[in-house]
Amino acid sequence: MAKPNNKTSMLTNLVLIAAVFVLVSMAESRGLVISRKSTPSCVKVYGVESGDTCFSVTQTFNMTDTFFYSVNPNLNCDSLFVGQWLCIAGTA
């Protein structure tokens, strides 16, 4: 069995490194790389009252559904209870 040439090994390693770099660059440009989500920050809350729904709260405080759910992650709108705190202002 022939021993590989040192220059050939170095060239092979360089090509492999370049290929990995190209693949990672392509994945990032297409949004395939998973990024960490930021944690929402709440600056104003509202206590749920009898009869409130997620829809009524968004309407009362003039919020979009997207913003409301982004500042209230993991909220189950089917299980609201009186006194539950909902974020109505902040950053997602």
Secondary structure, DSSP 8 states (H G I E B T S, - for coil): -----HHHHHHHHHHHHHHHHHHHHHHHHTT-S-------EEEEEEE--TT--HHHHHHHTT--HHHHHHHSTT--GGG--TT-EEEEEEE-
